């Protein structure tokens, strides 16, 4: 098998599981794997720890990436919004 075929099969397998790997996150953010693990430990990147492994769903990660990590929804003030303080 060629390298491009293997990588495309790996991409299909990862998207089918709905998970994103730590090395893939590191590559997307252009940081090291240890920095990704640190961000996971601190709760900056959404993930669940199972023993020694981290599970990060692709959907949760992409939502986090699109919003730059800011949470949105009811009860959470928007940045730059009217705080009511004069």
C-alpha positions as CSV (number, residue, x, y, z in Angstrom):
1,X,0.0,0.0,0.0
2,X,1.2,3.5,-0.7
3,X,1.7,6.1,2.1
4,X,-1.2,8.3,0.7
5,X,-3.5,5.3,0.7
6,X,-2.6,4.4,4.3
7,X,-3.0,8.0,5.5
8,X,-6.4,8.3,3.8
9,X,-7.5,5.1,5.4
10,X,-6.4,6.3,8.8
11,X,-8.3,9.6,8.2
12,X,-11.5,7.6,7.4
13,X,-11.0,5.4,10.5
14,X,-10.5,8.4,12.8
15,X,-13.5,10.2,11.4
16,X,-15.6,7.0,11.7
17,X,-14.8,6.7,15.4
18,X,-15.6,10.4,16.0
19,X,-12.4,10.9,17.9
20,X,-9.4,13.1,17.4
21,X,-5.9,12.1,18.5
22,X,-3.5,14.1,20.6
23,X,-0.9,14.2,17.8
24,X,-3.6,15.5,15.4
25,X,-4.6,18.2,17.9
26,X,-0.9,19.1,18.3
27,X,-0.5,19.4,14.6
28,X,-3.6,21.5,14.1
29,X,-2.6,23.9,16.9
30,X,1.1,23.8,15.9
31,X,2.2,22.9,19.4
32,X,3.8,19.9,21.0
33,X,2.0,16.8,22.3
34,X,3.0,17.6,25.9
35,X,1.3,21.0,25.6
36,X,-1.9,19.3,24.4
37,X,-1.8,17.0,27.4
38,X,-1.3,20.0,29.7
39,X,-4.3,21.7,28.1
40,X,-6.4,18.6,28.6
41,X,-5.4,18.3,32.2
42,X,-6.3,21.9,32.8
43,X,-9.7,21.5,31.1
44,X,-8.8,24.0,28.3
45,X,-9.4,21.4,25.6
46,X,-12.5,19.3,26.1
47,X,-11.7,15.6,26.8
48,X,-12.3,12.7,29.1
49,X,-9.6,10.8,30.8
50,X,-9.9,7.0,30.9
51,X,-7.0,5.6,32.9
52,X,-3.9,6.9,31.1
53,X,-5.7,7.7,27.9
54,X,-7.5,10.8,26.8
55,X,-10.6,10.6,24.7
56,X,-11.4,13.7,22.7
57,X,-14.4,13.7,20.4
58,X,-13.9,15.3,17.1
59,X,-17.2,17.2,17.4
60,X,-16.3,18.7,20.8
61,X,-12.8,19.6,19.7
62,X,-14.0,21.3,16.5
63,X,-16.6,23.2,18.4
64,X,-13.9,24.3,20.8
65,X,-11.6,25.3,18.0
66,X,-14.4,27.3,16.2
67,X,-15.1,29.3,19.4
68,X,-11.5,29.7,20.4
69,X,-12.3,27.8,23.6
70,X,-15.0,30.3,24.7
71,X,-18.2,28.6,25.9
72,X,-21.5,30.0,24.7
73,X,-25.0,29.5,25.8
74,X,-27.6,30.8,28.2
75,X,-26.4,32.3,31.4
76,X,-22.9,32.9,30.1
77,X,-22.1,36.5,29.3
78,X,-20.7,37.3,25.9
79,X,-17.4,39.0,25.6
80,X,-17.8,42.7,25.0
81,X,-21.5,42.6,25.8
82,X,-23.3,45.1,28.0
83,X,-22.5,44.2,31.6
84,X,-24.9,46.8,33.0
85,X,-22.0,48.6,34.8
86,X,-21.6,52.3,34.1
